[in-house]
Amino acid sequence: MKMRELEARTGVNRETIRVFLRHGLIPEPSRPKPNVADYDESHVRAVQAIRDLQRNSAMTLKQIQDTLGGENPEQRIEASAFHNLEALVATRVGIDVQPVLLEAMCKAFPNAAADAQRLQSIGVVEVLDSPAGPALSITDARLVTIWSEMQQAGFNEANGFPPEIVNFYIDPAERVAEREATLFLERTEGRISEDEAARMLQVALRLMLDFFGLIRMKRFMAHIHREQPASDRRKPRRQSSNRSRSRPSKGASSPAAAR
């Protein structure tokens, strides 16, 4: 397709698309002639992914670049953004996933390589062999950095929190994801178009992550409260001073007046 069709398919003007190209976020078009550029479906997916990251995850082009390069952006990235980041990576390099080098991650998180190996041993992430060295997918890189941040907050082995403690997330996550996918296919297959299904998923992935996270937070705080000793939940009221106890309340008669 030509640029005008890419504009029509994505709703993004050509000047903005050229900015994406200059940042290296979308693939270069094929050029059968010096002044001719041909785009394809990978460019449509890439432009749409970037637009979604900007609008729904409030990511700047610099943050997208940094994340794809394995650097740690200052602003926290919400979980729903990683679906688009992975899609963006795939469009840039075809069917292969461009990995985030562990060496690059270690600049911000010195224990990233060791943490990745430990998390791989329990099935949370997969360390990839790339020509430049051990690496992770975009999503797995974020999982490792989250664990690094948890350790910095005190959830470390010294305090009884080894990486293996997150193992209990794996089976529930698999069951929920499998059930979600089954329900979605059962209710949409043959009823709506593939484009409409993709649009629904794009919205639902973001909202349901928030929905599930809020439900989990409510349940977690309820359990924390329930597990607290009763003495901690119902602390006795601080006794007032003798002076305040003897002071008559406003409007009440004094003993002398009663007499």
HULIN-V6669 format. One record per residue. N is the residue number from 1. SS is DSSP state (a for helix, b for strand, c for the rest). PHI is phi in whole degrees, -180 to 180 (none if undefined). PSI is psi as a letter, one per 20 degrees, with the letter a starting at -180 (999 if undefined). Layout:
N|SS|PHI|PSI / N|SS|PHI|PSI
This chain:
1|c|none|q / 2|c|-91|r / 3|a|-58|g / 4|a|-63|h / 5|a|-72|h / 6|a|-62|h / 7|a|-61|g / 8|a|-66|h / 9|a|-70|h / 10|a|-104|i / 11|c|75|j / 12|c|-115|p / 13|c|-76|r / 14|a|-65|h / 15|a|-66|h / 16|a|-67|g / 17|a|-60|h / 18|a|-67|h / 19|a|-64|g / 20|a|-59|g / 21|a|-64|g / 22|a|-64|h / 23|c|-81|i / 24|c|72|k / 25|c|-90|i / 26|c|-126|q / 27|c|-64|q / 28|c|-67|q / 29|c|-72|q / 30|b|-75|q / 31|b|-128|n / 32|b|-65|h / 33|b|-136|q / 34|c|-51|h / 35|c|-108|j / 36|b|-122|p / 37|b|-123|p / 38|b|-112|p / 39|c|-111|r / 40|c|-139|a / 41|a|-63|h / 42|a|-63|h / 43|a|-71|h / 44|a|-61|g / 45|a|-63|h / 46|a|-66|g / 47|a|-63|g / 48|a|-65|h / 49|a|-64|g / 50|a|-64|g / 51|a|-60|g / 52|a|-66|g / 53|a|-62|h / 54|a|-71|g / 55|a|-80|g / 56|a|-95|h / 57|c|-114|j / 58|c|55|k / 59|c|-91|p / 60|c|-85|r / 61|a|-62|h / 62|a|-64|g / 63|a|-66|h / 64|a|-63|g / 65|a|-59|g / 66|a|-61|g / 67|a|-66|g / 68|a|-66|h / 69|c|-91|j / 70|c|86|j / 71|c|-85|q / 72|c|-99|o / 73|c|-67|q / 74|c|-66|g / 75|c|-83|p / 76|c|-66|q / 77|c|-104|p / 78|c|-72|q / 79|c|-59|h / 80|c|-65|i / 81|a|-70|h / 82|a|-71|h / 83|a|-63|g / 84|a|-71|h / 85|a|-64|g / 86|a|-65|g / 87|a|-63|h / 88|a|-66|g / 89|a|-61|g / 90|a|-62|h / 91|a|-72|h / 92|a|-77|h / 93|a|-127|j / 94|c|79|b / 95|c|-81|i / 96|c|-83|q / 97|c|-92|p / 98|c|-73|o / 99|c|-84|r / 100|b|-97|p / 101|b|-70|p / 102|a|-63|h / 103|a|-60|g / 104|a|-68|h / 105|a|-67|h / 106|c|-66|i / 107|c|-65|h / 108|c|-94|h / 109|c|-129|n / 110|c|-56|h / 111|c|-96|j / 112|a|-59|g / 113|a|-64|g / 114|a|-66|g / 115|a|-63|h / 116|a|-62|g / 117|a|-65|g / 118|a|-66|g / 119|a|-69|h / 120|a|-66|h / 121|a|-64|h / 122|c|-110|j / 123|c|84|j / 124|c|-83|g / 125|c|-132|r / 126|c|-129|o / 127|c|-82|p / 128|b|-99|q / 129|b|-94|o / 130|b|-113|r / 131|c|-56|h / 132|c|-93|i / 133|b|129|a / 134|b|-57|q / 135|b|-150|r / 136|b|-135|q / 137|c|-68|r / 138|a|-57|g / 139|a|-66|g / 140|a|-64|h / 141|a|-61|g / 142|a|-67|h / 143|a|-61|g / 144|a|-67|g / 145|a|-69|h / 146|a|-62|g / 147|a|-64|h / 148|a|-63|g / 149|a|-66|h / 150|a|-62|g / 151|a|-63|g / 152|a|-63|h / 153|c|-81|i / 154|c|116|i / 155|c|-86|m / 156|c|-124|r / 157|a|-63|h / 158|a|-60|h / 159|a|-98|j / 160|c|89|k / 161|c|-124|m / 162|c|-76|r / 163|a|-55|h / 164|a|-63|i / 165|a|-67|h / 166|a|-84|j / 167|a|-59|h / 168|a|-70|i / 169|a|-77|h / 170|a|-65|g / 171|a|-64|g / 172|a|-60|h / 173|a|-64|g / 174|a|-65|g / 175|a|-66|g / 176|a|-64|g / 177|a|-63|g / 178|a|-64|g / 179|a|-67|g / 180|a|-60|g / 181|a|-64|g / 182|a|-63|g / 183|a|-62|g / 184|a|-63|g / 185|a|-66|g / 186|a|-61|h / 187|a|-93|i / 188|a|-116|h / 189|c|-62|p / 190|c|82|i / 191|c|-105|h / 192|c|-131|r / 193|c|-74|r / 194|a|-63|h / 195|a|-64|g / 196|a|-67|h / 197|a|-63|g / 198|a|-64|g / 199|a|-63|g / 200|a|-62|g / 201|a|-65|h / 202|a|-60|h / 203|a|-76|g / 204|a|-66|h / 205|a|-57|g / 206|a|-69|g / 207|a|-69|g / 208|a|-72|h / 209|a|-63|g / 210|a|-66|g / 211|a|-60|g / 212|a|-65|g / 213|a|-63|g / 214|a|-69|h / 215|a|-61|g / 216|a|-62|g / 217|a|-63|g / 218|a|-61|g / 219|a|-66|h / 220|a|-62|g / 221|a|-66|h / 222|a|-65|g / 223|a|-70|h / 224|a|-59|g / 225|a|-65|g / 226|a|-67|h / 227|a|-81|i / 228|c|-68|q / 229|c|-59|q / 230|a|-58|h / 231|a|-65|h / 232|a|-79|h / 233|a|-79|h / 234|c|-122|m / 235|c|-71|p / 236|c|-64|q / 237|c|-68|q / 238|c|-69|p / 239|c|-69|p / 240|c|-77|r / 241|c|-71|r / 242|a|-60|h / 243|a|-63|g / 244|a|-71|h / 245|a|-69|h / 246|a|-84|i / 247|c|-73|p / 248|c|-67|q / 249|c|-71|q / 250|c|-62|p / 251|c|91|i / 252|c|-84|q / 253|c|-81|q / 254|c|-78|r / 255|a|-55|h / 256|a|-66|g / 257|a|-67|h / 258|a|-67|h / 259|c|-71|999
